[in-house]
Amino acid sequence: MAAGRGYIVPVGGAEEKIGDITILRRFVALCGPEASIAIIPTASELSETGARYEALFRELGASEARALPIQTRADAANEELVEMLDEADGVFLTGGNQLRLSTTIGGTPVAKALRLRNADGLHIAGTSAGAAFLCEHMIAFGREGGSPRAKSVTLAPGLGLTNRIIIDQHFRQRDRLGRLLTALAYNPFAIGIGLDENTAGFIAPDETMEVVGSGALTIVDASELEFSSMARVRKNDPVCLIGLRLHILDLGATFNLHTRVAAAAPEIARRV
């Protein structure tokens, strides 16, 4: 098990499951050569989701991969399931509906165990809905489109592994820049992370995030926001935001969540 906090790995959804399988392969390698991975398929309404990831992780070299049958809040209080989390090297939350995760797991012993274990070195990844749920402030749902609009996004409490970021997934494919900007306009403290499909951010214990996958990762940094009209506009009106910083990162690029400094992949930076 890693010293200090474990990795936090949000995935934008639709990650490759055949061929190279870069993101899932990297997650298994991170968890170790004899990795035991617990899968939480709660967000999905498909009964085969857990079994599919069990097979995938075993094919990628995990010594054990087991889906935890957490479908109710009573399940999320089951001592045997909490003990399984204590024995895992990695946890993977599948896609589906993030409100199924927050309403089923939020405030339960499973949620507490995930936070404590991540702080103690457990690596936790989530794809699509699972990615949205990882942070403290979760986008529950919202309108798509390129412009921020008042009251077009609903936020809900997430798992709370970090309060530094707000995550949106399927980002470019579903035109979600506007809803990420709206979420940040409510409170510019957090950093917005928009993940394209088959793209992940591997957030290390030192708060450095590396991009893995075939798409782009969009960073919206509102720390130097000069003006926001959010408090004075009516529902569905566009929101004026001045002073945002935007980064588009691809494979190998990094962003430090503490210093808010972005860097291109070393092999690309050397060409400049």
PyRosetta script that sets phi, psi and omega in degrees:
from pyrosetta import init, pose_from_sequence

init()
pose = pose_from_sequence("MAAGRGYIVPVGGAEEKIGDITILRRFVALCGPEASIAIIPTASELSETGARYEALFRELGASEARALPIQTRADAANEELVEMLDEADGVFLTGGNQLRLSTTIGGTPVAKALRLRNADGLHIAGTSAGAAFLCEHMIAFGREGGSPRAKSVTLAPGLGLTNRIIIDQHFRQRDRLGRLLTALAYNPFAIGIGLDENTAGFIAPDETMEVVGSGALTIVDASELEFSSMARVRKNDPVCLIGLRLHILDLGATFNLHTRVAAAAPEIARRV")
pose.set_psi(1, 141.3)
pose.set_omega(1, -177.8)
pose.set_phi(2, -68.3)
pose.set_psi(2, 148.8)
pose.set_omega(2, 175.8)
pose.set_phi(3, -76.3)
pose.set_psi(3, 143.2)
pose.set_omega(3, -179.8)
pose.set_phi(4, 74.6)
pose.set_psi(4, -159.6)
pose.set_omega(4, -177.6)
pose.set_phi(5, -66.8)
pose.set_psi(5, 146.0)
pose.set_omega(5, 175.4)
pose.set_phi(6, -78.0)
pose.set_psi(6, 169.9)
pose.set_omega(6, 175.7)
pose.set_phi(7, -67.3)
pose.set_psi(7, 149.5)
pose.set_omega(7, 170.2)
pose.set_phi(8, -116.9)
pose.set_psi(8, 125.0)
pose.set_omega(8, -170.6)
pose.set_phi(9, -129.2)
pose.set_psi(9, 90.5)
pose.set_omega(9, 172.8)
pose.set_phi(10, -79.6)
pose.set_psi(10, 136.5)
pose.set_omega(10, -179.8)
pose.set_phi(11, -120.9)
pose.set_psi(11, 138.4)
pose.set_omega(11, -173.2)
pose.set_phi(12, -75.0)
pose.set_psi(12, 2.2)
pose.set_omega(12, -179.5)
pose.set_phi(13, 97.7)
pose.set_psi(13, 164.1)
pose.set_omega(13, 177.0)
pose.set_phi(14, 52.5)
pose.set_psi(14, 37.4)
pose.set_omega(14, 177.9)
pose.set_phi(15, -67.3)
pose.set_psi(15, 149.2)
pose.set_omega(15, -178.6)
pose.set_phi(16, -60.3)
pose.set_psi(16, 134.3)
pose.set_omega(16, 179.6)
pose.set_phi(17, -121.6)
pose.set_psi(17, 1.6)
pose.set_omega(17, 172.8)
pose.set_phi(18, -134.8)
pose.set_psi(18, 161.9)
pose.set_omega(18, -178.8)
pose.set_phi(19, 78.8)
pose.set_psi(19, -131.3)
pose.set_omega(19, -174.6)
pose.set_phi(20, -71.8)
pose.set_psi(20, -33.0)
pose.set_omega(20, 177.8)
pose.set_phi(21, 50.6)
pose.set_psi(21, 51.5)
pose.set_omega(21, -169.1)
pose.set_phi(22, -56.6)
pose.set_psi(22, -48.5)
pose.set_omega(22, -172.5)
pose.set_phi(23, -68.3)
pose.set_psi(23, -49.6)
pose.set_omega(23, -178.8)
pose.set_phi(24, -66.1)
pose.set_psi(24, -36.5)
pose.set_omega(24, 177.8)
pose.set_phi(25, -62.5)
pose.set_psi(25, -43.2)
pose.set_omega(25, 179.7)
pose.set_phi(26, -65.1)
pose.set_psi(26, -38.3)
pose.set_omega(26, 179.2)
pose.set_phi(27, -64.3)
pose.set_psi(27, -43.4)
pose.set_omega(27, 178.5)
pose.set_phi(28, -62.3)
pose.set_psi(28, -44.1)
pose.set_omega(28, 178.7)
pose.set_phi(29, -61.4)
pose.set_psi(29, -38.6)
pose.set_omega(29, 178.3)
pose.set_phi(30, -61.6)
pose.set_psi(30, -36.7)
pose.set_omega(30, -177.4)
pose.set_phi(31, -75.5)
pose.set_psi(31, -14.7)
pose.set_omega(31, 174.0)
pose.set_phi(32, 113.1)
pose.set_psi(32, 162.5)
pose.set_omega(32, -174.8)
pose.set_phi(33, -65.4)
pose.set_psi(33, -25.7)
pose.set_omega(33, 178.3)
pose.set_phi(34, -115.4)
pose.set_psi(34, 43.2)
pose.set_omega(34, -169.9)
pose.set_phi(35, -64.6)
pose.set_psi(35, 138.5)
pose.set_omega(35, 169.6)
pose.set_phi(36, -111.7)
pose.set_psi(36, 118.4)
pose.set_omega(36, -174.5)
pose.set_phi(37, -116.2)
pose.set_psi(37, 126.5)
pose.set_omega(37, 175.1)
pose.set_phi(38, -96.8)
pose.set_psi(38, 133.0)
pose.set_omega(38, -178.4)
pose.set_phi(39, -110.1)
pose.set_psi(39, 131.5)
pose.set_omega(39, 177.7)
pose.set_phi(40, -113.9)
pose.set_psi(40, 100.1)
pose.set_omega(40, -176.7)
pose.set_phi(41, -93.3)
pose.set_psi(41, 19.9)
pose.set_omega(41, -172.5)
pose.set_phi(42, -55.8)
pose.set_psi(42, -36.0)
pose.set_omega(42, -176.8)
pose.set_phi(43, -67.0)
pose.set_psi(43, -23.8)
pose.set_omega(43, -173.7)
pose.set_phi(44, -89.0)
pose.set_psi(44, 145.1)
pose.set_omega(44, 174.1)
pose.set_phi(45, -97.4)
pose.set_psi(45, 1.6)
pose.set_omega(45, -179.7)
pose.set_phi(46, -92.5)
pose.set_psi(46, 124.2)
pose.set_omega(46, -174.7)
pose.set_phi(47, -66.1)
pose.set_psi(47, -24.0)
pose.set_omega(47, -176.0)
pose.set_phi(48, -88.3)
pose.set_psi(48, -3.3)
pose.set_omega(48, -174.8)
pose.set_phi(49, -59.3)
pose.set_psi(49, -48.6)
pose.set_omega(49, -178.3)
pose.set_phi(50, -60.6)
pose.set_psi(50, -45.6)
pose.set_omega(50, -178.9)
pose.set_phi(51, -64.1)
pose.set_psi(51, -35.1)
pose.set_omega(51, -179.8)
pose.set_phi(52, -64.4)
pose.set_psi(52, -43.7)
pose.set_omega(52, 178.7)
pose.set_phi(53, -72.3)
pose.set_psi(53, -32.2)
pose.set_omega(53, 173.5)
pose.set_phi(54, -55.7)
pose.set_psi(54, -49.2)
pose.set_omega(54, -179.2)
pose.set_phi(55, -63.9)
pose.set_psi(55, -42.2)
pose.set_omega(55, -179.4)
pose.set_phi(56, -61.0)
pose.set_psi(56, -48.5)
pose.set_omega(56, -176.9)
pose.set_phi(57, -67.1)
pose.set_psi(57, -35.7)
pose.set_omega(57, 176.5)
pose.set_phi(58, -66.2)
pose.set_psi(58, -40.9)
pose.set_omega(58, 177.2)
pose.set_phi(59, -62.1)
pose.set_psi(59, -29.9)
pose.set_omega(59, -178.6)
pose.set_phi(60, -86.5)
pose.set_psi(60, 1.1)
pose.set_omega(60, 172.7)
pose.set_phi(61, 111.4)
pose.set_psi(61, 0.0)
pose.set_omega(61, 176.9)
pose.set_phi(62, -66.6)
pose.set_psi(62, 136.7)
pose.set_omega(62, 179.4)
pose.set_phi(63, -72.8)
pose.set_psi(63, -27.8)
pose.set_omega(63, 178.3)
pose.set_phi(64, -147.5)
pose.set_psi(64, 136.6)
pose.set_omega(64, 174.9)
pose.set_phi(65, -142.0)
pose.set_psi(65, 121.9)
pose.set_omega(65, -175.3)
pose.set_phi(66, -138.5)
pose.set_psi(66, 129.5)
pose.set_omega(66, 176.2)
pose.set_phi(67, -81.8)
pose.set_psi(67, 131.4)
pose.set_omega(67, -179.8)
pose.set_phi(68, -91.3)
pose.set_psi(68, 124.5)
pose.set_omega(68, -176.1)
pose.set_phi(69, -78.2)
pose.set_psi(69, 72.3)
pose.set_omega(69, -178.6)
pose.set_phi(70, -102.6)
pose.set_psi(70, 97.4)
pose.set_omega(70, -179.1)
pose.set_phi(71, -116.3)
pose.set_psi(71, -14.8)
pose.set_omega(71, -179.9)
pose.set_phi(72, -134.9)
pose.set_psi(72, 166.5)
pose.set_omega(72, 177.8)
pose.set_phi(73, -67.1)
pose.set_psi(73, -28.9)
pose.set_omega(73, 175.1)
pose.set_phi(74, -64.3)
pose.set_psi(74, -39.3)
pose.set_omega(74, 176.2)
pose.set_phi(75, -60.4)
pose.set_psi(75, -39.4)
pose.set_omega(75, -176.7)
pose.set_phi(76, -73.5)
pose.set_psi(76, -4.3)
pose.set_omega(76, 174.3)
pose.set_phi(77, -108.3)
pose.set_psi(77, 3.2)
pose.set_omega(77, -177.8)
pose.set_phi(78, -69.6)
pose.set_psi(78, 122.2)
pose.set_omega(78, -176.0)
pose.set_phi(79, -63.1)
pose.set_psi(79, -34.6)
pose.set_omega(79, 179.7)
pose.set_phi(80, -65.2)
pose.set_psi(80, -39.3)
pose.set_omega(80, 178.8)
pose.set_phi(81, -69.9)
pose.set_psi(81, -37.0)
pose.set_omega(81, 176.4)
pose.set_phi(82, -63.8)
pose.set_psi(82, -39.7)
pose.set_omega(82, 178.1)
pose.set_phi(83, -64.4)
pose.set_psi(83, -33.7)
pose.set_omega(83, 177.0)
pose.set_phi(84, -64.2)
pose.set_psi(84, -35.7)
pose.set_omega(84, 176.0)
pose.set_phi(85, -66.3)
pose.set_psi(85, -36.2)
pose.set_omega(85, 179.2)
pose.set_phi(86, -63.3)
pose.set_psi(86, -27.4)
pose.set_omega(86, -177.1)
pose.set_phi(87, -94.3)
pose.set_psi(87, -6.1)
pose.set_omega(87, -174.9)
pose.set_phi(88, -83.7)
pose.set_psi(88, 152.9)
pose.set_omega(88, 172.6)
pose.set_phi(89, -96.9)
pose.set_psi(89, -20.8)
pose.set_omega(89, 179.1)
pose.set_phi(90, -152.0)
pose.set_psi(90, 151.8)
pose.set_omega(90, 176.5)
pose.set_phi(91, -128.3)
pose.set_psi(91, 137.4)
pose.set_omega(91, -179.9)
pose.set_phi(92, -126.4)
pose.set_psi(92, 122.7)
pose.set_omega(92, 177.7)
pose.set_phi(93, -99.9)
pose.set_psi(93, 125.2)
pose.set_omega(93, -175.5)
pose.set_phi(94, -80.3)
pose.set_psi(94, 175.3)
pose.set_omega(94, 176.8)
pose.set_phi(95, -82.2)
pose.set_psi(95, 177.8)
pose.set_omega(95, -178.2)
pose.set_phi(96, 143.9)
pose.set_psi(96, -117.3)
pose.set_omega(96, -179.5)
pose.set_phi(97, -123.4)
pose.set_psi(97, 117.4)
pose.set_omega(97, -176.4)
pose.set_phi(98, -64.5)
pose.set_psi(98, -25.3)
pose.set_omega(98, 177.0)
pose.set_phi(99, -70.2)
pose.set_psi(99, -25.8)
pose.set_omega(99, 172.4)
pose.set_phi(100, -64.3)
pose.set_psi(100, -35.3)
pose.set_omega(100, 177.4)
pose.set_phi(101, -70.5)
pose.set_psi(101, -49.8)
pose.set_omega(101, -174.5)
pose.set_phi(102, -67.7)
pose.set_psi(102, -38.4)
pose.set_omega(102, -177.9)
pose.set_phi(103, -79.3)
pose.set_psi(103, -23.5)
pose.set_omega(103, -179.3)
pose.set_phi(104, -91.4)
pose.set_psi(104, -38.9)
pose.set_omega(104, -172.4)
pose.set_phi(105, -103.9)
pose.set_psi(105, -29.4)
pose.set_omega(105, -176.6)
pose.set_phi(106, -54.3)
pose.set_psi(106, 130.6)
pose.set_omega(106, 176.8)
pose.set_phi(107, 77.0)
pose.set_psi(107, 12.9)
pose.set_omega(107, -178.2)
pose.set_phi(108, -105.9)
pose.set_psi(108, 168.9)
pose.set_omega(108, 175.0)
pose.set_phi(109, -58.4)
pose.set_psi(109, -32.3)
pose.set_omega(109, 177.4)
pose.set_phi(110, -64.2)
pose.set_psi(110, -44.8)
pose.set_omega(110, 178.5)
pose.set_phi(111, -61.3)
pose.set_psi(111, -43.5)
pose.set_omega(111, 179.0)
pose.set_phi(112, -63.2)
pose.set_psi(112, -42.4)
pose.set_omega(112, 179.7)
pose.set_phi(113, -63.0)
pose.set_psi(113, -40.6)
pose.set_omega(113, 179.6)
pose.set_phi(114, -62.8)
pose.set_psi(114, -42.7)
pose.set_omega(114, 179.6)
pose.set_phi(115, -66.1)
pose.set_psi(115, -45.7)
pose.set_omega(115, -178.2)
pose.set_phi(116, -65.3)
pose.set_psi(116, -42.6)
pose.set_omega(116, -178.5)
pose.set_phi(117, -69.2)
pose.set_psi(117, -37.8)
pose.set_omega(117, 176.7)
pose.set_phi(118, -63.7)
pose.set_psi(118, -40.8)
pose.set_omega(118, 177.3)
pose.set_phi(119, -63.1)
pose.set_psi(119, -23.4)
pose.set_omega(119, -177.6)
pose.set_phi(120, -101.8)
pose.set_psi(120, 6.6)
pose.set_omega(120, 173.6)
pose.set_phi(121, 121.8)
pose.set_psi(121, -7.0)
pose.set_omega(121, -179.8)
pose.set_phi(122, -71.6)
pose.set_psi(122, 131.6)
pose.set_omega(122, 178.0)
pose.set_phi(123, -86.2)
pose.set_psi(123, 130.5)
pose.set_omega(123, -177.5)
pose.set_phi(124, -127.7)
pose.set_psi(124, 125.5)
pose.set_omega(124, 177.9)
pose.set_phi(125, -121.2)
pose.set_psi(125, 154.9)
pose.set_omega(125, 175.5)
pose.set_phi(126, -148.3)
pose.set_psi(126, 140.8)
pose.set_omega(126, 178.3)
pose.set_phi(127, -112.1)
pose.set_psi(127, 140.1)
pose.set_omega(127, 177.6)
pose.set_phi(128, 55.7)
pose.set_psi(128, -115.1)
pose.set_omega(128, 178.2)
pose.set_phi(129, -56.8)
pose.set_psi(129, -38.0)
pose.set_omega(129, 178.2)
pose.set_phi(130, -62.3)
pose.set_psi(130, -33.7)
pose.set_omega(130, 177.4)
pose.set_phi(131, -69.6)
pose.set_psi(131, -45.1)
pose.set_omega(131, -179.0)
pose.set_phi(132, -58.6)
pose.set_psi(132, -34.0)
pose.set_omega(132, -174.5)
pose.set_phi(133, -76.8)
pose.set_psi(133, -16.8)
pose.set_omega(133, -171.8)
pose.set_phi(134, -64.2)
pose.set_psi(134, -35.1)
pose.set_omega(134, -172.3)
pose.set_phi(135, -92.5)
pose.set_psi(135, 175.3)
pose.set_omega(135, -175.7)
pose.set_phi(136, -70.9)
pose.set_psi(136, -38.8)
pose.set_omega(136, -178.9)
pose.set_phi(137, -108.7)
pose.set_psi(137, 115.4)
pose.set_omega(137, -172.6)
pose.set_phi(138, -111.1)
pose.set_psi(138, 133.4)
pose.set_omega(138, 170.9)
pose.set_phi(139, -75.7)
pose.set_psi(139, 110.7)
pose.set_omega(139, -179.0)
pose.set_phi(140, -76.7)
pose.set_psi(140, -46.6)
pose.set_omega(140, 175.0)
pose.set_phi(141, -168.9)
pose.set_psi(141, 166.5)
pose.set_omega(141, -179.8)
pose.set_phi(142, 178.4)
pose.set_psi(142, 169.1)
pose.set_omega(142, -179.4)
pose.set_phi(143, -77.0)
pose.set_psi(143, 144.9)
pose.set_omega(143, 176.6)
pose.set_phi(144, -89.5)
pose.set_psi(144, 165.9)
pose.set_omega(144, -177.6)
pose.set_phi(145, 133.3)
pose.set_psi(145, 167.3)
pose.set_omega(145, -172.7)
pose.set_phi(146, -87.7)
pose.set_psi(146, -13.2)
pose.set_omega(146, -174.4)
pose.set_phi(147, -111.5)
pose.set_psi(147, 142.0)
pose.set_omega(147, 174.2)
pose.set_phi(148, -71.2)
pose.set_psi(148, 136.7)
pose.set_omega(148, -179.8)
pose.set_phi(149, -134.9)
pose.set_psi(149, 139.4)
pose.set_omega(149, -175.3)
pose.set_phi(150, -58.5)
pose.set_psi(150, 133.3)
pose.set_omega(150, 175.0)
pose.set_phi(151, 60.1)
pose.set_psi(151, 26.1)
pose.set_omega(151, 179.5)
pose.set_phi(152, -93.4)
pose.set_psi(152, -0.5)
pose.set_omega(152, -178.8)
pose.set_phi(153, -132.1)
pose.set_psi(153, 138.8)
pose.set_omega(153, 174.1)
pose.set_phi(154, -111.8)
pose.set_psi(154, 126.0)
pose.set_omega(154, 177.3)
pose.set_phi(155, -102.1)
pose.set_psi(155, 151.6)
pose.set_omega(155, 176.7)
pose.set_phi(156, -142.5)
pose.set_psi(156, 157.7)
pose.set_omega(156, 176.0)
pose.set_phi(157, -64.0)
pose.set_psi(157, 136.4)
pose.set_omega(157, 175.6)
pose.set_phi(158, -102.1)
pose.set_psi(158, -158.9)
pose.set_omega(158, -177.5)
pose.set_phi(159, -68.7)
pose.set_psi(159, -34.2)
pose.set_omega(159, 174.9)
pose.set_phi(160, 89.2)
pose.set_psi(160, 27.0)
pose.set_omega(160, 176.6)
pose.set_phi(161, -67.9)
pose.set_psi(161, -28.0)
pose.set_omega(161, 177.9)
pose.set_phi(162, -151.6)
pose.set_psi(162, 146.4)
pose.set_omega(162, 174.7)
pose.set_phi(163, -108.2)
pose.set_psi(163, 9.5)
pose.set_omega(163, -175.8)
pose.set_phi(164, -82.0)
pose.set_psi(164, -18.6)
pose.set_omega(164, -169.6)
pose.set_phi(165, -134.4)
pose.set_psi(165, 157.3)
pose.set_omega(165, 164.8)
pose.set_phi(166, -123.0)
pose.set_psi(166, 131.4)
pose.set_omega(166, -172.4)
pose.set_phi(167, -110.0)
pose.set_psi(167, 137.3)
pose.set_omega(167, 166.8)
pose.set_phi(168, -128.2)
pose.set_psi(168, 146.3)
pose.set_omega(168, -170.0)
pose.set_phi(169, -121.5)
pose.set_psi(169, 171.6)
pose.set_omega(169, -174.8)
pose.set_phi(170, 48.4)
pose.set_psi(170, 42.6)
pose.set_omega(170, -158.7)
pose.set_phi(171, -66.5)
pose.set_psi(171, -62.1)
pose.set_omega(171, -179.1)
pose.set_phi(172, -71.7)
pose.set_psi(172, -36.4)
pose.set_omega(172, -176.6)
pose.set_phi(173, -63.4)
pose.set_psi(173, -30.6)
pose.set_omega(173, -177.3)
pose.set_phi(174, -114.5)
pose.set_psi(174, 14.5)
pose.set_omega(174, 172.7)
pose.set_phi(175, 54.2)
pose.set_psi(175, 63.0)
pose.set_omega(175, -171.6)
pose.set_phi(176, -110.6)
pose.set_psi(176, 16.1)
pose.set_omega(176, 178.7)
pose.set_phi(177, -60.2)
pose.set_psi(177, -43.1)
pose.set_omega(177, -177.0)
pose.set_phi(178, -59.5)
pose.set_psi(178, -41.8)
pose.set_omega(178, -177.0)
pose.set_phi(179, -75.2)
pose.set_psi(179, -29.2)
pose.set_omega(179, 174.4)
pose.set_phi(180, -68.2)
pose.set_psi(180, -41.9)
pose.set_omega(180, 177.3)
pose.set_phi(181, -62.8)
pose.set_psi(181, -38.9)
pose.set_omega(181, 178.2)
pose.set_phi(182, -63.1)
pose.set_psi(182, -43.8)
pose.set_omega(182, 178.9)
pose.set_phi(183, -60.1)
pose.set_psi(183, -41.1)
pose.set_omega(183, 179.2)
pose.set_phi(184, -71.0)
pose.set_psi(184, -29.9)
pose.set_omega(184, -179.9)
pose.set_phi(185, -66.6)
pose.set_psi(185, -26.7)
pose.set_omega(185, 176.8)
pose.set_phi(186, -62.8)
pose.set_psi(186, -39.7)
pose.set_omega(186, 178.6)
pose.set_phi(187, -159.0)
pose.set_psi(187, 108.6)
pose.set_omega(187, -173.6)
pose.set_phi(188, -73.9)
pose.set_psi(188, 8.9)
pose.set_omega(188, -178.1)
pose.set_phi(189, -60.9)
pose.set_psi(189, -44.7)
pose.set_omega(189, -173.1)
pose.set_phi(190, -79.2)
pose.set_psi(190, 164.3)
pose.set_omega(190, 173.9)
pose.set_phi(191, -100.4)
pose.set_psi(191, 130.4)
pose.set_omega(191, 179.2)
pose.set_phi(192, -84.9)
pose.set_psi(192, 132.0)
pose.set_omega(192, 177.9)
pose.set_phi(193, -123.4)
pose.set_psi(193, 116.0)
pose.set_omega(193, 176.3)
pose.set_phi(194, -106.8)
pose.set_psi(194, 118.3)
pose.set_omega(194, -174.2)
pose.set_phi(195, -105.8)
pose.set_psi(195, 120.6)
pose.set_omega(195, 171.1)
pose.set_phi(196, -68.3)
pose.set_psi(196, 164.6)
pose.set_omega(196, 175.8)
pose.set_phi(197, -63.8)
pose.set_psi(197, 151.1)
pose.set_omega(197, -177.0)
pose.set_phi(198, 53.8)
pose.set_psi(198, 38.7)
pose.set_omega(198, 179.7)
pose.set_phi(199, -140.8)
pose.set_psi(199, 137.4)
pose.set_omega(199, -177.8)
pose.set_phi(200, -133.9)
pose.set_psi(200, 156.0)
pose.set_omega(200, 169.9)
pose.set_phi(201, -113.5)
pose.set_psi(201, 115.6)
pose.set_omega(201, 177.8)
pose.set_phi(202, -91.9)
pose.set_psi(202, 104.1)
pose.set_omega(202, -174.8)
pose.set_phi(203, -94.4)
pose.set_psi(203, 110.4)
pose.set_omega(203, -176.7)
pose.set_phi(204, -78.3)
pose.set_psi(204, 166.7)
pose.set_omega(204, 178.6)
pose.set_phi(205, -58.2)
pose.set_psi(205, -26.0)
pose.set_omega(205, 179.3)
pose.set_phi(206, -85.6)
pose.set_psi(206, 10.5)
pose.set_omega(206, 177.5)
pose.set_phi(207, 73.3)
pose.set_psi(207, 14.6)
pose.set_omega(207, 172.9)
pose.set_phi(208, -88.8)
pose.set_psi(208, 127.5)
pose.set_omega(208, -179.5)
pose.set_phi(209, -108.6)
pose.set_psi(209, 128.5)
pose.set_omega(209, 178.0)
pose.set_phi(210, -110.1)
pose.set_psi(210, 138.8)
pose.set_omega(210, -179.9)
pose.set_phi(211, -86.3)
pose.set_psi(211, 129.8)
pose.set_omega(211, 177.1)
pose.set_phi(212, -130.0)
pose.set_psi(212, 136.0)
pose.set_omega(212, 177.9)
pose.set_phi(213, 123.2)
pose.set_psi(213, -177.0)
pose.set_omega(213, -170.8)
pose.set_phi(214, -94.5)
pose.set_psi(214, -9.5)
pose.set_omega(214, -177.4)
pose.set_phi(215, -104.7)
pose.set_psi(215, -160.0)
pose.set_omega(215, -179.5)
pose.set_phi(216, -112.7)
pose.set_psi(216, 155.9)
pose.set_omega(216, 173.7)
pose.set_phi(217, -118.3)
pose.set_psi(217, 122.5)
pose.set_omega(217, -178.4)
pose.set_phi(218, -97.9)
pose.set_psi(218, 127.3)
pose.set_omega(218, 175.9)
pose.set_phi(219, -106.8)
pose.set_psi(219, 128.4)
pose.set_omega(219, 171.4)
pose.set_phi(220, -116.6)
pose.set_psi(220, 113.5)
pose.set_omega(220, -177.9)
pose.set_phi(221, -107.0)
pose.set_psi(221, 111.8)
pose.set_omega(221, -177.6)
pose.set_phi(222, -101.6)
pose.set_psi(222, 14.5)
pose.set_omega(222, -174.8)
pose.set_phi(223, -64.7)
pose.set_psi(223, -24.2)
pose.set_omega(223, 179.6)
pose.set_phi(224, -108.3)
pose.set_psi(224, 24.9)
pose.set_omega(224, 179.3)
pose.set_phi(225, -58.0)
pose.set_psi(225, 127.5)
pose.set_omega(225, -177.9)
pose.set_phi(226, -96.1)
pose.set_psi(226, -30.9)
pose.set_omega(226, -176.3)
pose.set_phi(227, -154.4)
pose.set_psi(227, 140.3)
pose.set_omega(227, 172.8)
pose.set_phi(228, -139.1)
pose.set_psi(228, 134.4)
pose.set_omega(228, 178.3)
pose.set_phi(229, -96.2)
pose.set_psi(229, 9.0)
pose.set_omega(229, -173.3)
pose.set_phi(230, -53.6)
pose.set_psi(230, -39.7)
pose.set_omega(230, -174.5)
pose.set_phi(231, -74.2)
pose.set_psi(231, -8.8)
pose.set_omega(231, -173.6)
pose.set_phi(232, -125.1)
pose.set_psi(232, 6.1)
pose.set_omega(232, -179.6)
pose.set_phi(233, -104.5)
pose.set_psi(233, 158.0)
pose.set_omega(233, -179.8)
pose.set_phi(234, -88.3)
pose.set_psi(234, 163.5)
pose.set_omega(234, -179.1)
pose.set_phi(235, -51.7)
pose.set_psi(235, 132.5)
pose.set_omega(235, 177.9)
pose.set_phi(236, 75.1)
pose.set_psi(236, -2.5)
pose.set_omega(236, 174.2)
pose.set_phi(237, -73.4)
pose.set_psi(237, 149.0)
pose.set_omega(237, 175.1)
pose.set_phi(238, -65.0)
pose.set_psi(238, 149.5)
pose.set_omega(238, -179.1)
pose.set_phi(239, -107.2)
pose.set_psi(239, 131.9)
pose.set_omega(239, 177.4)
pose.set_phi(240, -87.3)
pose.set_psi(240, 123.5)
pose.set_omega(240, 178.6)
pose.set_phi(241, -129.2)
pose.set_psi(241, 122.6)
pose.set_omega(241, -178.2)
pose.set_phi(242, -122.2)
pose.set_psi(242, 129.2)
pose.set_omega(242, 175.4)
pose.set_phi(243, 104.6)
pose.set_psi(243, 13.3)
pose.set_omega(243, 177.7)
pose.set_phi(244, -73.5)
pose.set_psi(244, 151.9)
pose.set_omega(244, 171.2)
pose.set_phi(245, -115.3)
pose.set_psi(245, 137.8)
pose.set_omega(245, -176.1)
pose.set_phi(246, -127.4)
pose.set_psi(246, 131.8)
pose.set_omega(246, 175.0)
pose.set_phi(247, -126.1)
pose.set_psi(247, 139.3)
pose.set_omega(247, 172.3)
pose.set_phi(248, -114.2)
pose.set_psi(248, 115.3)
pose.set_omega(248, -174.1)
pose.set_phi(249, -113.5)
pose.set_psi(249, 143.0)
pose.set_omega(249, 176.5)
pose.set_phi(250, -121.7)
pose.set_psi(250, -168.8)
pose.set_omega(250, -172.9)
pose.set_phi(251, -48.0)
pose.set_psi(251, 125.1)
pose.set_omega(251, 176.4)
pose.set_phi(252, 87.6)
pose.set_psi(252, -13.8)
pose.set_omega(252, 177.2)
pose.set_phi(253, -70.2)
pose.set_psi(253, 157.2)
pose.set_omega(253, -177.8)
pose.set_phi(254, -131.5)
pose.set_psi(254, 159.2)
pose.set_omega(254, 174.0)
pose.set_phi(255, -144.9)
pose.set_psi(255, 128.6)
pose.set_omega(255, 179.1)
pose.set_phi(256, -92.2)
pose.set_psi(256, 116.0)
pose.set_omega(256, -176.3)
pose.set_phi(257, -70.0)
pose.set_psi(257, -17.7)
pose.set_omega(257, 179.2)
pose.set_phi(258, -87.2)
pose.set_psi(258, -51.4)
pose.set_omega(258, -178.5)
pose.set_phi(259, -86.4)
pose.set_psi(259, -16.0)
pose.set_omega(259, -178.1)
pose.set_phi(260, 61.5)
pose.set_psi(260, 38.8)
pose.set_omega(260, 178.1)
pose.set_phi(261, -108.4)
pose.set_psi(261, 129.1)
pose.set_omega(261, 178.1)
pose.set_phi(262, -100.8)
pose.set_psi(262, 150.9)
pose.set_omega(262, 177.9)
pose.set_phi(263, -144.8)
pose.set_psi(263, 138.8)
pose.set_omega(263, 176.4)
pose.set_phi(264, -70.2)
pose.set_psi(264, 162.3)
pose.set_omega(264, 174.8)
pose.set_phi(265, -55.8)
pose.set_psi(265, 140.1)
pose.set_omega(265, -174.8)
pose.set_phi(266, -53.8)
pose.set_psi(266, -41.3)
pose.set_omega(266, -177.0)
pose.set_phi(267, -67.4)
pose.set_psi(267, -27.5)
pose.set_omega(267, 176.5)
pose.set_phi(268, -79.6)
pose.set_psi(268, -42.3)
pose.set_omega(268, -178.7)
pose.set_phi(269, -61.4)
pose.set_psi(269, -33.3)
pose.set_omega(269, -179.0)
pose.set_phi(270, -68.2)
pose.set_psi(270, -20.1)
pose.set_omega(270, -178.7)
pose.set_phi(271, -79.2)
pose.set_psi(271, -16.4)
pose.set_omega(271, -176.4)
pose.set_phi(272, -74.5)
pose.dump_pdb("model.pdb")
